[in-house]
Amino acid sequence: MRLFRTDGQPGGPPLTQPRRVAIVVYLVLARPRGLQSRDTLMALLWPEADQSQGRHALRNALHAIRQALGDDAIVTAGDDFVGVNPECIECDALHFEDEVGARQFDRALARFDGEPMQGFHVSEAPDFEHWLDGQRARLRAMAVTAAWAHVDALRAAGDSAGAIAAAHRAHGLAPDDERSLRRLLTVLGAAGDRAAALRAHRDFAERLKRDYGAAPAKETQALLASLPAEDSPSPTAMSEPISAATPAFMPPSPLPLALLTAAEGEAPPIRPRSRSSWAGRAFAGAAVTAALALLPYLRASRAEPHRGPESEAVAARRDAVVLGDGLAERFRKDTALFQRYLRAEAALQAARYRPARDSFQAIVEDAPLYAPAWAGLSTALSLSGFDEMPPKDALPLSLAAARRALALDSTLVHAKSSVIAYDLNARWDLAAAKRGLDAALARHPDEPQLNELLATWHRWRGELDEALELRRKVYRLNPLRPSYAQSVAGTLYLSHRCAESVEVLRRMMMDFPPTASATASLYKSYRCLDRTDEAAAALAAQLRLQGDTALAARLDPPMRAARRDSLLRTVVQAQLTRLLERRRRGWVPSRTIALKYAELRDADTTLIWMDSMYVERSMSLHTVPFDPLFDFLRGDARYRAFVAKLPWNPRLARITTR
């Protein structure tokens, strides 16, 4: 990405300090567009500084930026917000986004030039690095989508040679995405170039084996086998162009161009950027090279726990109650498609969000008018924002999928729930979320997902009694769903009714096979009660369910109290070390790390990671004022300042801490 002054005025001294470059990059690319919070910039770039030091450093950096870009390039609103002036500064990354949105794919792809910010690094600013990685991924995904849409246009125009060249380029943007490979094979097969298809498949298979020790999927092998021989191409089989609605690579679950552009609609309007000439030199320091790309998320294979006969039976009873419930008859007529949908929803109900995303995605690729799959995809993406994907990535994609579902069928409750969840979790707009909930519940008063969402809305406000009653209602109506029992236990825990939480969890684990998530909740509830022996046993059970038998064995009884407490701390420290290592390699929710530091009673570092939760817009941020693990911080002035800046003003009076 390059930045330009639209008026051609010369700049001052170049920007050389990485943090100053990073500020400009953030102010240009951050969403929603417009002014950004100074507190956010300080948390991103000076996470170790206190408020006074951070403000001073930011003021100095903005002064240097004004010297480089001109006094009018930076705009402010009071002491809290700062931004770039769109009438003075243009950025080719923003033009790229506009051109993709306008379907000017040739121009957009000509502008996209890979990863121009290789090697750029801001020391001791991990949250900025993570944010920048997300921008790279988002823009790379837009480029991939535009590239495949360009292929479709060329095929529709009958330009076979151009389509092949464009398909090779599109696949080159996401070389590790097997669905992208299948699209390339389809284009080559339609052109009768089986030899090129075989070469592309061989190269992909060799790289997959070399880098990941894996082989192409059966679907890819079947597609390759179905390609016509070169002397007998079958235009009837492959002449139909790949639909522009068919998604290309989108980390970690691809979505169509229409969804990428639809998700933009939530950003508040800003003054239009000038379309005047780009004449004038790019500043030596202000021609900031920021990323337009990031290597796609790799599909990390996740071992699924083995389910024995008893858990299979329980799952069958549960699935018989909830799967496909309420779907219109027209969505059941294609029995093969309906069965695929049921399998995807089963994965979703079992909290296996990655397989659910992949399964729903495969359905909408094959049947883009099958609205329930879009709704399921929206739910899977939304729930992935808790643990598997950054919320800033997951929630806009969820919203876009929900909008596509509602455009096809306005009655789909799960899609409506995703729109409401976006208002709540992405926009922090509790009023809009409540309006949506009231309207949806008026028509579906007992729908579990809506009632669970309303309970979450009450939890955001600190109305934990109301949240608890709703969650109990949902569980009474759906007694075969253990996740609803766990939701009851979670609300009891946040209400500091930890003994009741333990009882709910123990009953649940008598009726259903224990899970790592349930035993983790039990561990936290026992800690809340200072029942340390039982907490250690629950943590050991959690570790064994996660496959970590070596670490779990360290907590096996018998042991003296002092030894037990020391081992508990050692195990938590080991978990934290692993989480931080994973965070260096990819995304781990800030909340997960904050909670581990809280278990260790490290106030300073816990507060740092709580600030990171705020910057990350964690979907669990609303639990911070109530979670017993954070009780040791309640008297800290820094904690009180943190809670005071939460824009939805949670009601704290009902919570009595230990």
C-alpha positions as CSV (number, residue, x, y, z in Angstrom):
1,M,0.0,0.0,0.0
2,R,1.2,3.5,-0.8
3,L,0.0,6.8,0.6
4,F,-0.3,9.9,-1.5
5,R,-1.2,13.5,-0.9
6,T,-3.9,14.4,-3.3
7,D,-2.8,18.0,-3.6
8,G,0.8,17.3,-4.6
9,Q,2.3,19.2,-1.6
10,P,5.8,18.1,-0.6
11,G,6.3,16.3,2.6
12,G,8.7,16.9,5.4
13,P,11.2,14.5,7.0
14,P,10.5,10.9,6.3
15,L,8.9,8.6,8.8
16,T,11.5,6.2,9.9
17,Q,10.3,5.0,13.3
18,P,8.2,1.8,13.0
19,R,5.6,3.0,15.5
20,R,4.9,6.2,13.5
21,V,4.5,4.2,10.3
22,A,2.2,1.8,12.2
23,I,0.0,4.7,13.4
24,V,-0.5,5.9,9.8
25,V,-1.2,2.3,8.6
26,Y,-3.8,1.8,11.4
27,L,-5.5,5.1,10.9
28,V,-5.9,4.4,7.2
29,L,-7.0,0.8,7.3
30,A,-8.8,0.4,10.7
31,R,-12.5,-0.3,10.7
32,P,-14.9,1.3,11.1
33,R,-13.5,4.0,8.9
34,G,-13.0,7.4,10.4
35,L,-11.6,8.6,13.7
36,Q,-10.0,6.1,16.0
37,S,-9.6,6.0,19.7
38,R,-6.3,7.2,21.2
39,D,-6.7,4.6,23.9
40,T,-6.8,1.9,21.2
41,L,-3.6,3.2,19.5
42,M,-1.8,3.3,22.9
43,A,-2.9,-0.2,23.7
44,L,-1.7,-1.5,20.3
45,L,1.6,0.2,20.2
46,W,2.6,1.0,23.8
47,P,1.1,-1.9,25.7
48,E,3.6,-1.6,28.6
49,A,3.2,2.1,29.1
50,D,0.8,3.7,31.7
51,Q,-1.8,6.2,30.6
52,S,0.4,9.2,31.0
53,Q,3.4,7.7,29.2
54,G,1.2,6.3,26.4
55,R,-0.4,9.7,25.8
56,H,3.0,11.4,25.7
57,A,4.4,8.9,23.3
58,L,1.4,9.2,21.0
59,R,1.4,13.0,21.0
60,N,5.1,13.0,20.0
61,A,4.4,10.4,17.2
62,L,1.5,12.4,15.8
63,H,3.7,15.6,15.8
64,A,6.3,13.7,13.7
65,I,3.6,12.4,11.4
66,R,2.3,15.9,10.8
67,Q,5.8,17.1,10.0
68,A,6.1,14.3,7.4
69,L,2.6,14.4,5.9
70,G,1.6,18.0,6.6
71,D,-0.4,19.6,9.4
72,D,-3.7,19.0,7.7
73,A,-3.1,15.3,7.2
74,I,-4.1,14.3,10.7
75,V,-7.4,15.3,12.2
76,T,-8.6,15.0,15.8
77,A,-11.8,15.2,17.8
78,G,-11.1,16.4,21.4
79,D,-8.6,14.5,23.4
80,D,-9.9,11.0,22.6
81,F,-10.0,10.5,18.8
82,V,-7.6,10.9,15.9
83,G,-7.7,10.0,12.2
84,V,-6.3,10.8,8.8
85,N,-7.9,13.5,6.6
86,P,-9.4,11.7,3.5
87,E,-9.4,15.0,1.6
88,C,-5.6,15.2,1.8
89,I,-4.4,11.6,1.9
90,E,-5.3,8.7,-0.4
91,C,-4.2,5.1,-0.1
92,D,-4.1,2.6,-3.0
93,A,-5.3,-0.2,-0.6
94,L,-8.6,1.7,-0.2
95,H,-8.8,2.2,-4.0
96,F,-8.2,-1.6,-4.3
97,E,-11.2,-2.3,-2.0
98,D,-13.4,0.2,-3.9
99,E,-12.5,-1.4,-7.3
100,V,-13.2,-4.9,-6.0
101,G,-16.6,-3.7,-4.6
102,A,-17.3,-2.1,-8.0
103,R,-16.4,-5.4,-9.7
104,Q,-13.5,-3.6,-11.6
105,F,-11.4,-6.7,-11.3
106,D,-8.8,-5.9,-13.9
107,R,-7.9,-2.7,-12.2
108,A,-8.0,-4.1,-8.8
109,L,-5.8,-7.1,-9.6
110,A,-3.3,-4.8,-11.5
111,R,-3.1,-2.8,-8.3
112,F,-2.6,-5.8,-6.0
113,D,1.2,-6.5,-5.9
114,G,1.6,-9.2,-3.3
115,E,3.1,-8.6,0.1
116,P,4.9,-5.2,0.0
117,M,5.5,-5.0,3.8
118,Q,7.7,-8.1,4.3
119,G,10.0,-7.6,7.2
120,F,8.0,-4.7,8.7
121,H,8.0,-5.2,12.5
122,V,7.0,-3.2,15.5
123,S,8.9,-4.5,18.6
124,E,6.9,-5.2,21.7
125,A,3.6,-4.6,20.0
126,P,2.1,-8.0,19.5
127,D,-1.5,-6.8,19.2
128,F,-0.6,-4.4,16.4
129,E,1.2,-7.3,14.6
130,H,-1.9,-9.4,15.0
131,W,-4.2,-6.7,13.7
132,L,-1.9,-6.1,10.7
133,D,-1.9,-9.8,10.0
134,G,-5.7,-9.7,9.9
135,Q,-5.7,-6.8,7.4
136,R,-3.3,-8.7,5.2
137,A,-5.5,-11.8,5.3
138,R,-8.6,-9.7,4.5
139,L,-7.1,-8.0,1.6
140,R,-5.5,-11.1,0.2
141,A,-8.9,-12.8,0.4
142,M,-10.5,-10.0,-1.5
143,A,-7.8,-10.4,-4.2
144,V,-8.5,-14.1,-4.5
145,T,-12.2,-13.5,-4.8
146,A,-11.7,-10.9,-7.4
147,A,-9.3,-13.1,-9.3
148,W,-11.8,-16.0,-9.6
149,A,-14.6,-13.6,-10.5
150,H,-12.3,-12.4,-13.3
151,V,-11.9,-16.0,-14.4
152,D,-15.7,-16.4,-14.6
153,A,-16.0,-13.3,-16.7
154,L,-13.4,-14.5,-19.2
155,R,-15.1,-17.9,-19.5
156,A,-18.5,-16.3,-20.0
157,A,-17.0,-14.2,-22.8
158,G,-15.5,-17.3,-24.4
159,D,-11.9,-16.3,-23.8
160,S,-10.5,-19.7,-22.9
161,A,-6.8,-18.8,-23.1
162,G,-7.4,-15.7,-20.9
163,A,-9.4,-17.7,-18.4
164,I,-6.7,-20.3,-18.1
165,A,-4.0,-17.7,-17.4
166,A,-6.3,-15.9,-15.0
167,A,-7.1,-19.2,-13.2
168,H,-3.4,-19.9,-12.7
169,R,-2.9,-16.5,-11.2
170,A,-6.0,-16.9,-9.0
171,H,-4.7,-20.2,-7.7
172,G,-1.3,-18.7,-7.2
173,L,-2.8,-16.3,-4.7
174,A,-3.9,-19.2,-2.5
175,P,-1.7,-22.1,-3.4
176,D,-2.4,-24.1,-0.3
177,D,-6.2,-24.0,-0.7
178,E,-7.4,-27.2,-2.2
179,R,-10.8,-25.8,-3.3
180,S,-8.8,-23.3,-5.3
181,L,-7.0,-26.2,-6.9
182,R,-10.3,-27.8,-7.8
183,R,-11.5,-24.6,-9.5
184,L,-8.2,-24.5,-11.5
185,L,-8.7,-28.2,-12.5
186,T,-12.3,-27.4,-13.6
187,V,-11.1,-24.5,-15.8
188,L,-8.3,-26.6,-17.4
189,G,-10.7,-29.6,-17.9
190,A,-13.3,-27.4,-19.6
191,A,-10.6,-26.2,-22.0
192,G,-9.6,-29.8,-22.7
193,D,-6.1,-29.3,-21.2
194,R,-5.9,-32.5,-19.2
195,A,-2.1,-32.5,-19.2
196,A,-2.0,-29.1,-17.5
197,A,-4.5,-30.3,-15.0
198,L,-2.4,-33.3,-14.2
199,R,0.7,-31.1,-13.8
200,A,-1.2,-28.7,-11.5
201,H,-2.5,-31.6,-9.4
202,R,1.0,-33.3,-9.2
203,D,2.6,-30.1,-8.1
204,F,0.0,-29.5,-5.4
205,A,0.2,-33.1,-4.2
206,E,4.0,-33.0,-3.9
207,R,4.0,-29.7,-2.0
208,L,1.2,-31.0,0.3
209,K,3.1,-34.2,1.1
210,R,6.4,-32.3,1.5
211,D,5.1,-29.5,3.7
212,Y,2.3,-31.1,5.6
213,G,2.7,-34.9,5.2
214,A,-0.9,-35.1,3.7
215,A,-2.5,-36.1,0.5
216,P,-5.2,-34.4,-1.6
217,A,-8.8,-35.0,-0.6
218,K,-11.0,-37.7,-2.2
219,E,-13.0,-34.9,-3.8
220,T,-10.0,-33.6,-5.7
221,Q,-9.0,-37.1,-6.8
222,A,-12.5,-37.8,-8.1
223,L,-12.6,-34.5,-10.0
224,L,-9.2,-35.2,-11.6
225,A,-10.4,-38.7,-12.7
226,S,-13.6,-37.2,-14.2
227,L,-11.8,-34.7,-16.4
228,P,-12.3,-35.6,-20.1
229,A,-9.3,-36.9,-22.2
230,E,-7.6,-34.2,-24.3
231,D,-8.9,-35.6,-27.5
232,S,-12.5,-35.7,-26.3
233,P,-13.3,-32.6,-24.3
234,S,-16.9,-32.5,-22.9
235,P,-18.2,-29.0,-23.2
236,T,-21.6,-30.0,-21.9
237,A,-20.1,-31.2,-18.7
238,M,-17.9,-28.2,-18.0
239,S,-19.0,-25.3,-20.2
240,E,-21.0,-23.5,-17.5
241,P,-18.9,-20.8,-15.9
242,I,-18.1,-21.0,-12.3
243,S,-20.6,-18.8,-10.5
244,A,-19.3,-15.5,-9.2
245,A,-21.1,-16.5,-6.0
246,T,-18.9,-19.5,-5.6
247,P,-16.3,-18.5,-3.1
248,A,-12.6,-18.5,-3.5
249,F,-10.2,-18.8,-0.5
250,M,-11.2,-16.9,2.6
251,P,-9.3,-17.6,5.8
252,P,-10.2,-19.8,7.3
253,S,-13.6,-20.4,5.5
254,P,-14.1,-18.9,2.0
255,L,-17.0,-16.6,1.2
256,P,-18.2,-15.0,-2.0
257,L,-17.4,-11.5,-3.2
258,A,-21.0,-10.5,-2.5
259,L,-20.4,-11.3,1.2
260,L,-17.2,-9.4,1.3
261,T,-18.8,-6.2,0.0
262,A,-22.0,-6.7,2.1
263,A,-20.0,-6.8,5.3
264,E,-18.7,-3.3,4.5
265,G,-22.2,-1.8,5.0
266,E,-21.8,-1.6,8.7
267,A,-19.0,0.9,8.7
268,P,-20.3,4.5,9.4
269,P,-19.9,6.9,6.5
270,I,-16.9,9.2,6.3
271,R,-16.2,12.0,3.9
272,P,-15.7,10.7,0.4
273,R,-12.1,10.4,-0.7
274,S,-11.0,12.9,-3.3
275,R,-10.8,11.4,-6.9
276,S,-8.5,14.1,-8.0
277,S,-5.2,13.3,-9.7
278,W,-2.7,11.2,-7.9
279,A,0.0,13.6,-9.2
280,G,2.6,14.6,-6.7
281,R,5.4,12.6,-5.3
282,A,4.9,9.7,-2.8
283,F,6.7,10.8,0.3
284,A,9.9,9.0,1.0
285,G,8.8,8.1,4.5
286,A,5.1,8.5,3.9
287,A,4.9,6.2,0.9
288,V,4.3,3.7,3.6
289,T,4.5,0.1,2.4
290,A,1.7,-1.6,4.3
291,A,0.5,-5.1,3.6
292,L,-2.0,-6.1,1.0
293,A,-1.6,-9.7,1.7
294,L,-0.9,-12.4,4.2
295,L,-0.3,-16.1,3.6
296,P,-3.7,-17.8,4.1
297,Y,-4.6,-19.5,7.3
298,L,-3.4,-23.1,7.0
299,R,-6.0,-25.7,7.7
300,A,-4.7,-27.1,10.9
301,S,-6.1,-30.5,11.3
302,R,-7.7,-31.1,14.6
303,A,-8.0,-34.5,16.1
304,E,-11.6,-35.3,17.0
305,P,-12.1,-37.1,20.2
306,H,-13.3,-40.7,19.9
307,R,-16.9,-41.2,20.9
308,G,-17.8,-44.5,22.4
309,P,-21.2,-46.3,22.0
310,E,-22.7,-44.5,25.0
311,S,-21.8,-41.0,23.7
312,E,-23.0,-41.9,20.2
313,A,-26.4,-42.9,21.6
314,V,-26.6,-39.7,23.6
315,A,-25.6,-37.7,20.5
316,A,-28.3,-39.5,18.4
317,R,-31.0,-38.6,20.9
318,R,-29.8,-35.0,21.0
319,D,-29.6,-34.7,17.3
320,A,-33.0,-36.2,16.7
321,V,-34.4,-33.4,18.8
322,V,-32.7,-30.4,17.3
323,L,-31.4,-31.1,13.8
324,G,-33.4,-29.7,10.9
325,D,-36.0,-28.5,13.3
326,G,-38.3,-25.9,11.7
327,L,-36.9,-26.2,8.1
328,A,-39.5,-25.6,5.4
329,E,-40.6,-28.6,3.4
330,R,-39.0,-27.2,0.2
331,F,-35.5,-27.6,1.9
332,R,-36.1,-31.2,2.6
333,K,-37.2,-32.3,-0.9
334,D,-33.6,-32.8,-2.1
335,T,-32.9,-35.6,0.4
336,A,-29.1,-35.8,-0.4
337,L,-28.7,-32.1,0.1
338,F,-30.8,-32.2,3.3
339,Q,-28.7,-35.0,4.7
340,R,-25.5,-33.0,4.0
341,Y,-27.1,-30.1,5.9
342,L,-28.0,-32.3,8.8
343,R,-24.4,-33.5,9.1
344,A,-23.1,-30.0,9.0
345,E,-25.6,-28.9,11.7
346,A,-24.7,-31.9,13.8
347,A,-21.0,-30.7,13.8
348,L,-22.3,-27.2,14.7
349,Q,-24.4,-28.5,17.6
350,A,-21.4,-30.5,18.9
351,A,-19.3,-27.2,18.9
352,R,-17.0,-28.6,16.1
353,Y,-17.0,-25.2,14.4
354,R,-14.2,-25.8,11.9
355,P,-15.8,-28.9,10.4
356,A,-19.2,-27.2,10.5
357,R,-17.9,-24.2,8.6
358,D,-16.3,-26.4,6.0
359,S,-19.4,-28.5,5.6
360,F,-21.8,-25.5,5.2
361,Q,-19.3,-23.9,2.9
362,A,-19.2,-27.0,0.7
363,I,-23.0,-26.9,0.5
364,V,-23.2,-23.3,-0.6
365,E,-20.5,-23.8,-3.2
366,D,-22.6,-26.7,-4.7
367,A,-26.0,-25.2,-4.1
368,P,-25.7,-21.4,-3.6
369,L,-29.5,-21.0,-3.3
370,Y,-29.8,-23.3,-0.4
371,A,-30.6,-20.8,2.3
372,P,-30.4,-23.0,5.4
373,A,-26.7,-23.7,4.7
374,W,-26.0,-19.9,4.5
375,A,-27.7,-19.5,7.9
376,G,-25.7,-22.4,9.3
377,L,-22.5,-20.9,8.0
378,S,-23.4,-17.6,9.6
379,T,-23.9,-19.3,13.0
380,A,-20.7,-21.3,12.7
381,L,-18.7,-18.2,11.8
382,S,-20.2,-16.2,14.7
383,L,-19.4,-18.9,17.2
384,S,-15.9,-19.3,15.8
385,G,-15.2,-15.8,17.0
386,F,-14.9,-17.0,20.6
387,D,-11.9,-19.3,20.2
388,E,-11.0,-20.1,16.6
389,M,-11.0,-16.9,14.6
390,P,-10.4,-13.2,15.6
391,P,-13.8,-11.6,16.1
392,K,-12.9,-8.8,13.7
393,D,-12.6,-11.5,11.0
394,A,-15.3,-13.9,12.0
395,L,-18.2,-11.5,12.7
396,P,-18.3,-9.5,9.5
397,L,-18.2,-12.8,7.5
398,S,-21.0,-14.1,9.7
399,L,-23.1,-11.0,9.1
400,A,-22.6,-11.3,5.3
401,A,-23.6,-15.0,5.3
402,A,-26.7,-14.2,7.4
403,R,-27.7,-11.4,4.9
404,R,-27.3,-13.8,2.0
405,A,-29.5,-16.4,3.9
406,L,-32.2,-13.8,4.6
407,A,-32.2,-12.5,1.1
408,L,-33.0,-16.1,0.0
409,D,-35.5,-16.8,2.8
410,S,-36.4,-14.0,5.3
411,T,-37.9,-16.5,7.8
412,L,-34.7,-18.2,8.8
413,V,-34.3,-17.7,12.6
414,H,-30.6,-18.7,12.8
415,A,-29.7,-16.0,10.2
416,K,-31.7,-13.4,12.2
417,S,-29.8,-14.5,15.3
418,S,-26.5,-13.9,13.5
419,V,-27.5,-10.4,12.6
420,I,-28.5,-9.7,16.2
421,A,-25.2,-11.3,17.5
422,Y,-23.3,-8.9,15.2
423,D,-25.0,-5.9,16.7
424,L,-24.2,-7.2,20.1
425,N,-20.7,-8.6,19.7
426,A,-19.2,-6.5,16.9
427,R,-20.9,-3.2,17.3
428,W,-21.5,-3.2,21.0
429,D,-24.9,-1.7,20.2
430,L,-27.2,-3.2,22.9
431,A,-30.2,-1.1,21.8
432,A,-30.1,-2.4,18.3
433,A,-29.6,-6.0,19.5
434,K,-32.6,-5.7,21.8
435,R,-34.8,-4.3,19.0
436,G,-33.9,-7.3,16.9
437,L,-34.5,-9.7,19.7
438,D,-37.9,-8.3,20.6
439,A,-39.0,-8.6,17.0
440,A,-37.7,-12.1,16.5
441,L,-39.0,-13.4,19.8
442,A,-42.5,-12.0,19.2
443,R,-42.7,-14.6,16.4
444,H,-40.6,-17.3,17.9
445,P,-40.9,-17.0,21.7
446,D,-39.4,-20.4,22.6
447,E,-36.7,-20.6,20.0
448,P,-33.5,-21.7,21.9
449,Q,-30.9,-19.7,20.0
450,L,-32.9,-16.4,20.4
451,N,-33.5,-17.0,24.1
452,E,-29.8,-17.9,24.6
453,L,-28.9,-14.6,22.8
454,L,-31.3,-12.7,25.0
455,A,-29.7,-14.2,28.0
456,T,-26.3,-13.1,26.7
457,W,-27.7,-9.6,26.2
458,H,-28.8,-9.5,29.9
459,R,-25.3,-10.7,30.9
460,W,-23.7,-7.8,29.0
461,R,-25.8,-5.5,31.1
462,G,-25.0,-7.3,34.3
463,E,-28.6,-8.5,34.7
464,L,-27.5,-12.0,35.7
465,D,-30.7,-13.1,37.4
466,E,-32.7,-12.4,34.2
467,A,-30.0,-14.2,32.2
468,L,-30.1,-17.2,34.5
469,E,-33.9,-17.6,34.3
470,L,-33.7,-17.5,30.4
471,R,-31.0,-20.1,30.3
472,R,-33.0,-22.4,32.7
473,K,-36.0,-22.0,30.5
474,V,-34.0,-23.0,27.4
475,Y,-32.6,-26.1,29.2
476,R,-36.1,-27.1,30.5
477,L,-37.3,-27.0,26.9
478,N,-34.2,-28.8,25.6
479,P,-33.1,-31.3,28.3
480,L,-31.1,-33.4,25.9
481,R,-28.7,-30.6,25.0
482,P,-25.8,-30.6,27.5
483,S,-24.5,-27.3,26.2
484,Y,-27.7,-25.6,27.6
485,A,-27.0,-27.1,31.0
486,Q,-23.4,-25.7,30.8
487,S,-24.8,-22.3,29.9
488,V,-26.9,-22.4,33.1
489,A,-23.7,-23.3,35.1
490,G,-21.7,-20.5,33.4
491,T,-24.3,-17.9,34.4
492,L,-24.4,-19.2,38.0
493,Y,-20.6,-19.0,38.1
494,L,-20.6,-15.4,36.9
495,S,-23.2,-14.7,39.6
496,H,-20.7,-16.0,42.2
497,R,-23.1,-18.9,42.9
498,C,-20.3,-21.3,42.4
499,A,-21.7,-24.1,44.6
500,E,-24.9,-24.2,42.4
501,S,-22.7,-24.2,39.3
502,V,-20.8,-27.2,40.6
503,E,-24.1,-29.1,41.2
504,V,-25.4,-28.3,37.7
505,L,-22.1,-29.5,36.1
506,R,-21.9,-32.6,38.1
507,R,-25.5,-33.6,37.2
508,M,-24.8,-32.8,33.6
509,M,-21.7,-35.1,33.6
510,M,-23.7,-37.9,35.1
511,D,-26.3,-37.7,32.3
512,F,-23.8,-37.0,29.5
513,P,-20.2,-37.9,28.8
514,P,-17.8,-35.3,30.3
515,T,-16.1,-32.9,27.9
516,A,-13.0,-30.8,28.2
517,S,-15.2,-27.7,28.2
518,A,-17.4,-29.0,31.0
519,T,-14.5,-30.1,33.2
520,A,-12.8,-26.7,32.6
521,S,-16.0,-25.0,33.9
522,L,-16.0,-27.4,36.9
523,Y,-12.4,-26.5,37.6
524,K,-13.1,-22.8,37.7
525,S,-16.2,-23.3,39.9
526,Y,-14.2,-25.3,42.4
527,R,-11.5,-22.6,42.4
528,C,-14.1,-20.1,43.1
529,L,-15.1,-22.1,46.2
530,D,-11.5,-22.6,47.3
531,R,-12.0,-26.4,47.1
532,T,-8.5,-26.9,45.8
533,D,-8.3,-30.7,45.9
534,E,-11.5,-31.0,43.7
535,A,-10.2,-28.2,41.5
536,A,-7.0,-30.1,40.9
537,A,-8.9,-33.3,40.1
538,A,-11.1,-31.3,37.6
539,L,-8.1,-29.8,35.9
540,A,-6.5,-33.2,35.6
541,A,-9.7,-34.5,34.0
542,Q,-9.7,-31.6,31.6
543,L,-6.1,-32.2,30.6
544,R,-6.8,-36.0,30.0
545,L,-9.8,-35.2,27.8
546,Q,-7.5,-32.9,25.8
547,G,-5.0,-35.7,25.4
548,D,-2.4,-34.2,27.8
549,T,-1.9,-37.2,30.0
550,A,1.7,-36.3,31.0
551,L,0.7,-32.9,32.5
552,A,-2.5,-34.4,34.0
553,A,-0.4,-37.0,35.8
554,R,1.4,-34.3,37.8
555,L,-1.9,-33.6,39.6
556,D,-2.7,-37.2,40.6
557,P,-3.2,-37.8,44.3
558,P,-2.1,-38.3,47.0
559,M,-0.3,-35.0,47.7
560,R,0.1,-32.7,50.6
561,A,-1.6,-29.3,50.5
562,A,1.5,-27.3,49.9
563,R,2.7,-29.7,47.2
564,R,-0.7,-29.6,45.6
565,D,-0.8,-25.8,45.5
566,S,2.7,-25.7,44.0
567,L,1.8,-28.3,41.3
568,L,-1.3,-26.5,40.4
569,R,0.7,-23.3,39.8
570,T,3.3,-25.3,37.8
571,V,0.6,-26.8,35.6
572,V,-1.1,-23.5,35.0
573,Q,2.3,-22.0,34.2
574,A,2.9,-24.8,31.7
575,Q,-0.5,-24.2,30.0
576,L,0.3,-20.5,29.8
577,T,3.7,-21.1,28.2
578,R,2.0,-23.2,25.5
579,L,-0.6,-20.5,24.9
580,L,2.0,-17.8,24.5
581,E,3.9,-20.0,22.1
582,R,0.7,-20.6,20.1
583,R,0.0,-16.9,20.1
584,R,3.4,-16.2,18.5
585,R,2.5,-18.6,15.7
586,G,-1.1,-17.6,15.3
587,W,-4.3,-16.4,17.0
588,V,-5.2,-17.3,20.5
589,P,-7.9,-15.3,22.3
590,S,-6.6,-12.7,24.6
591,R,-9.2,-13.8,27.2
592,T,-7.7,-17.3,27.4
593,I,-4.3,-15.8,28.3
594,A,-5.8,-13.2,30.6
595,L,-7.5,-15.9,32.6
596,K,-4.3,-17.9,33.0
597,Y,-2.5,-14.9,34.3
598,A,-5.4,-14.3,36.6
599,E,-5.1,-17.9,37.9
600,L,-1.5,-17.0,38.8
601,R,-2.6,-13.7,40.5
602,D,-0.3,-11.7,38.2
603,A,-2.2,-8.3,38.3
604,D,0.0,-6.3,36.0
605,T,0.0,-8.8,33.2
606,T,-3.6,-9.7,33.6
607,L,-4.6,-6.1,33.1
608,I,-2.4,-5.9,30.0
609,W,-4.2,-8.9,28.5
610,M,-7.6,-7.4,29.5
611,D,-6.7,-4.3,27.6
612,S,-5.8,-6.6,24.7
613,M,-9.3,-8.1,25.0
614,Y,-10.8,-4.7,24.5
615,V,-8.6,-3.9,21.5
616,E,-9.5,-7.4,20.1
617,R,-13.2,-6.7,20.8
618,S,-13.3,-10.1,22.5
619,M,-16.7,-11.7,22.4
620,S,-16.2,-12.6,26.1
621,L,-15.3,-9.0,27.2
622,H,-18.7,-8.6,28.9
623,T,-17.8,-11.4,31.4
624,V,-14.8,-9.5,32.8
625,P,-16.7,-7.4,35.4
626,F,-18.3,-10.6,36.9
627,D,-15.8,-13.5,36.5
628,P,-14.6,-14.6,40.0
629,L,-11.1,-15.2,38.6
630,F,-10.8,-11.4,38.3
631,D,-12.0,-10.7,41.9
632,F,-8.4,-10.1,43.1
633,L,-8.3,-7.0,40.8
634,R,-11.5,-5.3,41.8
635,G,-9.8,-2.8,44.1
636,D,-7.1,-1.9,41.6
637,A,-7.5,1.6,40.2
638,R,-6.4,0.4,36.8
639,Y,-9.2,-2.3,36.8
640,R,-11.8,0.3,37.7
641,A,-10.6,2.6,34.9
642,F,-10.9,-0.4,32.5
643,V,-14.5,-1.2,33.5
644,A,-15.4,2.5,33.3
645,K,-14.5,2.7,29.7
646,L,-16.7,-0.2,28.7
647,P,-19.3,1.6,26.5
648,W,-22.3,-0.4,27.6
649,N,-22.0,0.4,31.4
650,P,-22.6,-3.0,33.0
651,R,-24.6,-3.0,36.2
652,L,-22.3,-4.2,38.9
653,A,-24.3,-3.7,42.1
654,R,-25.8,-7.2,42.1
655,I,-22.4,-9.0,42.3
656,T,-20.9,-9.7,45.7
657,T,-17.3,-10.7,45.4
658,R,-15.6,-13.0,47.9
